[in-house]
Amino acid sequence: MCYYRLYILLMLYTLASCNNATKMEKNKSPHSENGNLLTRLMEDPQLAPVTGNLSKYRLQVIYTQINRDAQNKPTFTDFYYNVDTLRYFYPASTVKLPAAILALEKLNDLNINNLDKFSAAFTRGLPGISTEVNFDSTAQDFHPSIAHYIKKIFLVSDNDAFNRLYEFLGQEEFNRKLWQKGFASAQIRHRLDVDLSPEANRHTNGMFFMDDGDTVYQQPGKISSLVFQDKHDLIGKAHYIGDSLVRTPMDFYYKNHISLVDLHHILRNIIFPGTVTSGQAFRLKEEDYRFLYRYMSQLPTETTYPAYDSTEFYPAYVKFLLFGGDKNAVMPPYIRIFNKPGWAYGFLTDLAYVVDFKNKVEFMVSANLYVNEDGVLSSGHYEFDEIGKPFLQKLGSIIYQYELERKRLHEPDLSKFMMTYDR
């Protein structure tokens, strides 16, 4: 129960602070020389089809302006547009970002000789819930590993890879770790893309890790005892259960929750770990950060293992801000996006740190909108391609153009984010 009380206190503190920040930005930015810069940028006519109907599209945007001092130390100016931490959105695959980070942190905390992210990680089966994993045909050595799961999560947003990290962490540990770091809005309650009951999702598989034929770590199966906040978020006007249409809104009570503000700060914490207070810092090694940066920015077509079909997994497949996830997008080699998007139930989200090495530009944007014209959920018919992705492309481009023209007192040294890719 002490963890539940801690969760409630963290939730109240975060909601109060975030709502105060949001209200301040809606009226006037704390940086009076700019006013609310983001509000002005959002007035661009290209964005009007969505910004002209905020209640319908449930749009939220956070833009972080980054300035460096003479020692390259960053400071941040956050701008909010229509952000409301109490307004529900389905986070979809964005929850894979904290899963990847916490999996790396857990390996470091275990601190066992010959156990690391590259160790062969075998998953025991849970009858009726989750299958065993003894090999991975997409890995170079055919062994599943935490590292390979993380690669697949960032390269193509692989759902099974997330589910295996969820099982490695366990539902209870996953949430408690986020709450302890101040991310009080998090309620990560289920695996992705599998139809399981809430009770089944409390159960997570046992695992064992091997190195050179020896078992170096065994983890038993777990059952979560967490009590989650009783909050019923109703979305849409109808939804499908199997093949049956139910003409009432869909209740997201048993679905994953996390605010855009918390997701934005999780991303910032790993991009700029030196700016984070010890209580919110993830316990990662320098090699872990570089591993994350590499695969958050690497394209499927630059990847050897897994070998992705470029007709399905094209360069901009998971790059929505700036490139719209467009199969025909032209991606300049000097621009890299370190991001994690998510899309499901009509909700489209992207969390991104954008770098232009040529023009010495960097900024962060997190955005979410809801594109479901007929209001029916679980139908598989949403306007991601028609409305959502084109909007995010325009939004990213507008902010990028502003950043290109913005004067900086000190040019940023971005060499930390220059990666070597598979090809």
DRENKOL-605576 format. One line per field, with one value per residue (C-alpha): x, y, z; residue number from 1; chain. Coordinates in pm, 1 decimal, decimal comma. Layout:
c1	[X_...];
c2	[Y_...];
c3	[Z_...];
seq	[NUM_...];
mol	[A_...];
END
This chain:
c1	[0,0_296,5_369,7_8,7_17,4_344,4_179,1_-118,0_111,0_322,5_12,6_-126,6_206,4_262,3_-92,0_-72,2_264,8_186,5_-154,9_-3,7_255,9_-9,2_-232,9_60,8_150,4_-209,3_-219,9_136,7_475,6_700,6_950,8_793,0_1014,7_853,4_501,5_367,1_583,9_424,6_76,9_201,8_363,4_42,8_-145,4_14,5_-266,9_-120,8_-225,6_-573,6_-769,2_-670,0_-611,2_-949,3_-1121,8_-918,9_-1200,8_-1247,0_-877,9_-776,7_-447,0_-161,5_184,3_497,1_792,3_1126,2_1368,8_1730,7_2006,1_2368,3_2618,8_2989,7_3056,4_2779,9_2555,0_2187,9_1902,6_1541,7_1240,9_918,7_612,5_273,2_-21,3_-358,5_-186,0_-410,9_-270,6_-623,8_-737,3_-688,3_-511,1_-406,1_-23,1_6,3_369,8_518,1_520,7_798,6_1037,4_1030,8_1025,6_1355,4_1514,3_1400,4_1515,5_1867,7_1850,3_1741,3_2038,5_2269,5_2101,5_2135,4_2511,4_2581,6_2903,6_2856,7_2498,2_2428,4_2190,5_2356,2_2321,2_2094,6_1755,6_1513,8_1150,3_950,6_593,5_282,2_1,8_-290,5_-108,8_231,0_448,5_806,2_1096,4_1393,8_1532,3_1502,5_1529,0_1594,3_1908,8_2252,9_2322,1_1952,9_1949,2_1686,6_1834,9_1730,2_1946,0_1776,5_1430,3_1522,7_1655,0_1326,6_1124,2_1290,8_1345,7_989,8_795,1_779,4_498,5_628,4_963,9_784,2_586,2_909,0_1049,5_717,6_764,8_1128,6_1029,7_698,2_392,1_455,9_823,8_756,2_511,0_686,7_1012,4_834,8_645,7_965,1_1120,3_825,5_630,4_310,7_69,1_205,0_-25,9_131,0_-122,6_-93,9_101,3_39,1_-148,3_-262,3_-614,3_-563,8_-768,2_-646,9_-574,7_-366,4_-159,8_-73,0_112,2_455,2_679,9_989,8_1316,5_1673,3_1988,6_2286,1_2644,8_2871,1_2648,7_2618,9_2306,9_2403,1_2061,7_1718,4_1403,3_1084,2_741,6_569,6_217,0_152,8_-44,6_-70,9_-391,8_-443,7_-635,3_-1008,3_-1049,9_-1290,6_-1201,2_-1475,5_-1373,8_-1575,4_-1940,3_-1919,2_-1666,6_-1621,6_-1583,5_-1475,0_-1713,6_-1993,2_-2055,9_-2138,9_-2304,2_-2148,8_-1814,0_-1511,6_-1393,4_-1013,0_-1004,2_-796,4_-574,0_-230,5_-209,8_72,7_62,6_234,9_422,2_570,0_661,1_829,6_1036,7_1132,9_1273,7_1454,1_1600,2_1781,7_1882,0_2020,2_2099,3_2340,8_2053,1_1844,9_1824,9_1935,3_1581,4_1459,6_1776,8_1784,2_2078,4_2233,7_2593,6_2739,9_2731,9_2358,1_2288,6_2483,5_2297,2_1964,0_2071,5_2187,4_1870,8_1632,5_1782,9_1880,3_1649,8_1516,0_1697,4_2027,5_1989,3_2153,6_1987,8_1691,6_1695,3_1376,9_1187,7_1235,5_902,6_723,3_974,5_1099,3_1333,1_1065,8_846,6_851,5_956,6_634,1_742,8_916,0_875,8_517,6_601,5_587,4_720,3_845,4_993,1_1336,9_1542,7_1860,5_2154,4_2243,2_1906,6_1849,9_1541,2_1572,7_1214,2_943,8_598,7_279,5_-48,3_-362,2_-735,4_-714,2_-452,0_-127,0_172,6_536,1_807,7_1113,1_1450,4_1547,6_1908,2_2041,6_2418,6_2478,4_2297,0_2362,5_1995,3_1834,9_1491,4_1234,2_868,9_607,7_263,5_-55,3_-383,6_-693,5_-803,9_-1121,3_-1380,5_-1662,7_-1607,1_-1597,3_-1307,3_-1145,9_-1266,0_-918,5_-1036,7_-859,9_-726,1_-359,0_-242,1_-502,8_-490,1_-257,3_79,8_50,6_-31,7_273,9_490,3_370,4_405,2_762,5_851,7_709,9_906,7_1219,2_1199,3_1165,4_1467,7_1673,3_1619,5_1650,6_1961,9_2170,4_2426,3_2634,7_2643,1_2570,7_2828,5_2615,0_2895,2_2762,6_2468,8_2663,6_2625,8_2775,6_2500,1_2500,5_2515,5];
c2	[0,0_238,0_231,4_315,5_612,8_724,5_694,6_909,8_1180,5_1183,8_1199,9_1498,0_1681,5_1622,8_1716,0_2037,1_2142,8_2045,8_2208,8_2528,0_2525,7_2456,2_2738,1_2978,8_2890,1_2922,6_3280,5_3400,2_3230,9_3298,8_3427,5_3763,5_3850,6_3571,4_3562,5_3218,4_3146,2_2808,4_2961,1_3196,0_2912,6_2710,1_2990,9_2888,0_2827,3_2486,1_2363,5_2518,2_2201,3_2058,1_2366,8_2500,4_2212,7_2132,9_1955,4_1711,1_1634,9_1654,7_1808,8_1857,0_1993,1_2054,0_2235,6_2269,3_2535,6_2450,0_2705,2_2628,1_2826,7_2866,4_2523,9_2363,7_2320,6_2324,6_2522,5_2463,1_2680,4_2478,8_2594,4_2423,5_2425,4_2294,9_2061,8_1914,3_1639,5_1533,3_1477,7_1112,1_988,2_634,1_631,3_325,1_242,9_544,9_329,0_131,5_419,7_383,7_4,1_11,7_252,0_61,4_-272,1_-131,4_16,7_-318,2_-495,9_-236,7_-269,3_-649,1_-599,5_-966,4_-1077,5_-1167,7_-1037,2_-745,2_-631,7_-861,3_-1178,4_-1449,6_-1394,9_-1688,7_-1653,2_-1934,5_-1985,7_-1888,2_-2122,8_-1929,9_-1598,1_-1579,2_-1817,1_-1915,0_-1764,6_-1989,3_-1824,0_-1511,1_-1564,5_-1191,8_-1182,0_-1245,7_-1528,7_-1634,4_-1557,3_-1327,4_-1049,8_-728,2_-535,8_-691,1_-625,6_-259,2_-233,4_-364,9_-131,9_181,0_70,6_-42,4_-23,8_-402,5_-503,6_-847,6_-691,4_-457,6_-745,3_-929,6_-622,9_-587,2_-947,8_-886,9_-586,9_-715,5_-491,3_-388,7_-302,6_-120,0_119,4_159,7_258,1_530,4_656,4_668,2_894,9_1133,0_1013,9_982,8_969,0_631,4_331,0_64,9_-212,9_-442,1_-598,1_-468,5_-622,3_-929,3_-979,9_-1059,7_-990,0_-739,6_-1032,4_-1209,8_-895,2_-896,6_-1222,5_-1207,8_-1487,9_-1629,6_-1574,4_-1698,2_-1549,4_-1742,0_-1658,1_-1903,9_-2197,2_-2101,0_-1966,0_-1631,6_-1516,2_-1667,5_-1467,9_-1638,3_-1547,5_-1261,1_-1153,8_-782,5_-668,9_-303,8_-111,3_144,8_470,8_422,7_642,9_570,2_759,4_727,4_785,7_784,9_704,2_329,1_45,1_-311,4_-610,4_-881,6_-858,1_-699,1_-324,2_-176,5_163,5_322,2_497,2_278,6_274,1_299,0_213,4_-100,9_56,6_212,0_572,5_827,6_1202,0_1374,5_1588,3_1279,0_1120,1_1443,5_1455,0_1087,6_1159,6_1470,6_1276,8_1036,3_1291,5_1529,1_1310,8_1568,5_1808,8_1566,2_1564,0_1239,8_1139,7_1142,1_1009,0_667,4_453,5_401,2_373,9_589,3_287,8_249,3_607,5_565,6_241,9_420,7_719,4_492,3_290,3_577,9_755,4_464,7_392,7_45,7_67,5_126,9_-191,4_-529,7_-730,9_-745,4_-732,1_-537,5_-532,9_-173,3_-172,1_-214,6_-56,2_243,3_514,6_744,7_458,2_583,2_945,1_1147,3_1493,1_1657,8_1358,6_1243,0_871,8_922,0_642,8_906,0_1148,4_1288,1_1271,0_1484,4_1290,4_1579,5_1562,9_1294,1_1238,9_1057,6_958,8_714,8_736,7_547,9_498,9_304,9_360,6_679,1_837,4_939,4_1053,8_1134,2_1223,0_1362,6_1528,2_1674,2_1749,4_1924,8_1871,7_2093,4_2402,0_2338,7_2318,5_2115,5_2114,5_1883,2_1835,0_1600,9_1600,6_1398,5_1411,2_1196,8_1116,0_908,0_1070,8_821,3_794,1_412,4_246,3_-93,8_-74,4_-43,5_261,0_577,9_881,4_839,2_872,7_1124,9_1368,6_1264,7_1206,4_1499,5_1726,2_1610,7_1658,4_2018,4_2085,0_1957,8_2154,7_2482,1_2453,4_2342,6_2646,9_2873,1_2707,4_2749,3_3125,1_3164,1_3344,3_3160,6_3314,3_2995,3_2738,2_2389,6_2112,2_1819,2_1567,3_1355,7_1258,4_1163,4_787,0_513,7_300,8_-51,1_78,4];
c3	[0,0_57,6_-313,3_-392,7_-153,7_-314,3_-655,2_-549,5_-405,2_-720,7_-938,7_-748,1_-757,0_-1127,8_-1228,6_-1029,5_-1168,2_-1527,9_-1522,8_-1386,0_-1663,7_-1923,3_-1801,5_-1800,6_-2158,7_-2275,7_-2149,6_-2186,0_-2192,8_-1892,5_-2150,1_-2219,0_-2514,5_-2712,9_-2571,1_-2650,6_-2950,3_-3016,7_-3034,6_-3304,8_-3500,0_-3474,9_-3650,8_-3981,1_-4235,1_-4322,9_-3978,2_-3980,9_-4074,8_-3734,8_-3519,2_-3629,1_-3448,2_-3137,9_-2956,3_-3243,9_-3296,6_-2926,9_-3037,5_-2788,2_-2874,8_-2666,6_-2824,8_-2646,0_-2762,2_-2677,4_-2619,9_-2538,7_-2336,0_-2413,7_-2257,4_-2468,7_-2164,5_-2273,5_-2126,3_-2223,8_-2295,0_-2308,7_-2500,9_-2470,3_-2707,3_-2587,5_-2340,9_-2074,1_-1853,4_-1758,6_-2118,6_-2207,5_-2516,3_-2594,4_-2594,4_-2820,9_-2901,2_-2724,2_-2408,2_-2575,6_-2505,0_-2124,0_-2162,6_-2352,9_-2105,4_-1796,7_-1942,7_-1980,1_-1631,1_-1486,0_-1640,8_-1486,0_-1145,9_-1154,0_-1201,0_-1279,5_-1447,1_-1815,6_-1816,6_-2046,7_-2319,2_-2573,4_-2361,1_-2502,2_-2334,2_-2334,5_-2227,7_-2070,0_-2185,1_-1990,7_-2103,4_-2245,3_-2209,2_-2376,5_-2575,3_-2502,5_-2697,6_-2772,8_-3085,1_-3298,8_-3672,6_-3729,0_-3512,4_-3656,8_-3408,6_-3391,1_-3017,7_-2867,3_-2653,4_-2482,5_-2730,7_-3032,7_-2889,1_-2839,4_-3194,8_-3335,8_-3113,5_-3250,7_-3610,3_-3690,7_-3360,7_-3319,2_-3079,3_-2980,7_-2889,5_-2649,2_-2500,3_-2419,0_-2241,7_-2053,6_-1939,6_-1843,1_-1631,0_-1497,2_-1475,8_-1116,9_-1156,8_-1485,4_-1320,0_-985,8_-1153,5_-1350,6_-1044,8_-839,5_-1102,6_-1086,3_-1391,6_-1192,9_-1486,9_-1601,9_-1591,5_-1813,8_-1781,1_-2080,9_-2363,3_-2715,8_-3008,1_-2811,8_-2677,2_-2308,7_-1997,4_-1736,1_-1505,0_-1770,1_-1820,5_-1450,1_-1515,1_-1677,3_-1792,1_-1633,7_-1822,8_-1819,9_-1969,4_-2101,7_-2186,7_-2368,3_-2269,5_-1902,4_-1733,5_-1580,0_-1453,9_-1397,6_-1330,7_-1213,6_-1345,3_-1167,1_-1072,3_-1027,4_-722,7_-826,2_-768,4_-1043,8_-1034,5_-1095,7_-1402,7_-1687,3_-2006,0_-2269,2_-2632,1_-2955,5_-3010,6_-3085,2_-3082,2_-3194,5_-2967,2_-3206,1_-3500,1_-3296,0_-3308,5_-2967,3_-3001,5_-2693,8_-2640,7_-2571,7_-2209,7_-2185,2_-1814,2_-1869,1_-2134,6_-2092,2_-1971,0_-1965,5_-2024,2_-2314,9_-2061,4_-1895,1_-2229,1_-2341,2_-2023,9_-2046,1_-2391,3_-2268,0_-1975,9_-2205,3_-2469,5_-2205,3_-1900,7_-1759,3_-1695,4_-1489,1_-1110,5_-948,0_-852,1_-1212,4_-1375,6_-1539,0_-1429,0_-1769,7_-1885,3_-2159,8_-2391,8_-2320,1_-2423,1_-2744,9_-2817,8_-2772,9_-2984,1_-3263,1_-3300,0_-3230,0_-3532,1_-3759,5_-4052,9_-4142,3_-4476,5_-4293,6_-4091,0_-4154,5_-3873,4_-3893,3_-4272,6_-4344,6_-4673,8_-4790,7_-4975,2_-4641,1_-4404,7_-4601,9_-4461,7_-4312,8_-4184,8_-3822,7_-3884,5_-3869,8_-3757,0_-4055,6_-4292,7_-4231,9_-4249,7_-4626,5_-4848,3_-5095,1_-4841,4_-4923,7_-4604,6_-4611,1_-4463,9_-4232,5_-4051,5_-3789,4_-3577,1_-3243,7_-3178,0_-3079,1_-3238,0_-3164,3_-3347,4_-3251,5_-3187,2_-3394,6_-3166,8_-3336,3_-3131,5_-3200,6_-2949,6_-3124,7_-3081,3_-3419,0_-3517,8_-3827,6_-3824,2_-4127,1_-3998,2_-3626,9_-3533,6_-3253,7_-3093,4_-2937,9_-3030,5_-2888,1_-3044,7_-3027,9_-3217,4_-3266,9_-3621,8_-3625,0_-3849,6_-3793,1_-3416,8_-3426,1_-3243,2_-3303,3_-3663,6_-3815,1_-4010,9_-3901,6_-4086,1_-3997,2_-4358,0_-4471,2_-4177,7_-3894,7_-4057,9_-4303,2_-4008,9_-3813,0_-4122,2_-4158,1_-3785,6_-3779,6_-4092,0_-3955,8_-3632,3_-3821,0_-4051,5_-3749,6_-3587,6_-3906,3_-3889,2_-3511,6_-3387,7_-3129,6_-2898,1_-2907,4_-3184,4_-3046,9_-3065,5_-3182,6_-3236,6_-2948,6_-3168,5_-3480,0_-3510,6_-3725,7_-3877,4_-4022,5_-4378,3];
seq	[1_2_3_4_5_6_7_8_9_10_11_12_13_14_15_16_17_18_19_20_21_22_23_24_25_26_27_28_29_30_31_32_33_34_35_36_37_38_39_40_41_42_43_44_45_46_47_48_49_50_51_52_53_54_55_56_57_58_59_60_61_62_63_64_65_66_67_68_69_70_71_72_73_74_75_76_77_78_79_80_81_82_83_84_85_86_87_88_89_90_91_92_93_94_95_96_97_98_99_100_101_102_103_104_105_106_107_108_109_110_111_112_113_114_115_116_117_118_119_120_121_122_123_124_125_126_127_128_129_130_131_132_133_134_135_136_137_138_139_140_141_142_143_144_145_146_147_148_149_150_151_152_153_154_155_156_157_158_159_160_161_162_163_164_165_166_167_168_169_170_171_172_173_174_175_176_177_178_179_180_181_182_183_184_185_186_187_188_189_190_191_192_193_194_195_196_197_198_199_200_201_202_203_204_205_206_207_208_209_210_211_212_213_214_215_216_217_218_219_220_221_222_223_224_225_226_227_228_229_230_231_232_233_234_235_236_237_238_239_240_241_242_243_244_245_246_247_248_249_250_251_252_253_254_255_256_257_258_259_260_261_262_263_264_265_266_267_268_269_270_271_272_273_274_275_276_277_278_279_280_281_282_283_284_285_286_287_288_289_290_291_292_293_294_295_296_297_298_299_300_301_302_303_304_305_306_307_308_309_310_311_312_313_314_315_316_317_318_319_320_321_322_323_324_325_326_327_328_329_330_331_332_333_334_335_336_337_338_339_340_341_342_343_344_345_346_347_348_349_350_351_352_353_354_355_356_357_358_359_360_361_362_363_364_365_366_367_368_369_370_371_372_373_374_375_376_377_378_379_380_381_382_383_384_385_386_387_388_389_390_391_392_393_394_395_396_397_398_399_400_401_402_403_404_405_406_407_408_409_410_411_412_413_414_415_416_417_418_419_420_421_422_423];
mol	[A_A_A_A_A_A_A_A_A_A_A_A_A_A_A_A_A_A_A_A_A_A_A_A_A_A_A_A_A_A_A_A_A_A_A_A_A_A_A_A_A_A_A_A_A_A_A_A_A_A_A_A_A_A_A_A_A_A_A_A_A_A_A_A_A_A_A_A_A_A_A_A_A_A_A_A_A_A_A_A_A_A_A_A_A_A_A_A_A_A_A_A_A_A_A_A_A_A_A_A_A_A_A_A_A_A_A_A_A_A_A_A_A_A_A_A_A_A_A_A_A_A_A_A_A_A_A_A_A_A_A_A_A_A_A_A_A_A_A_A_A_A_A_A_A_A_A_A_A_A_A_A_A_A_A_A_A_A_A_A_A_A_A_A_A_A_A_A_A_A_A_A_A_A_A_A_A_A_A_A_A_A_A_A_A_A_A_A_A_A_A_A_A_A_A_A_A_A_A_A_A_A_A_A_A_A_A_A_A_A_A_A_A_A_A_A_A_A_A_A_A_A_A_A_A_A_A_A_A_A_A_A_A_A_A_A_A_A_A_A_A_A_A_A_A_A_A_A_A_A_A_A_A_A_A_A_A_A_A_A_A_A_A_A_A_A_A_A_A_A_A_A_A_A_A_A_A_A_A_A_A_A_A_A_A_A_A_A_A_A_A_A_A_A_A_A_A_A_A_A_A_A_A_A_A_A_A_A_A_A_A_A_A_A_A_A_A_A_A_A_A_A_A_A_A_A_A_A_A_A_A_A_A_A_A_A_A_A_A_A_A_A_A_A_A_A_A_A_A_A_A_A_A_A_A_A_A_A_A_A_A_A_A_A_A_A_A_A_A_A_A_A_A_A_A_A_A_A_A_A_A_A_A_A_A_A_A_A_A_A_A_A_A_A_A_A_A_A_A_A_A_A_A_A_A_A_A_A_A_A_A_A_A_A_A_A_A_A_A_A_A_A_A];
END
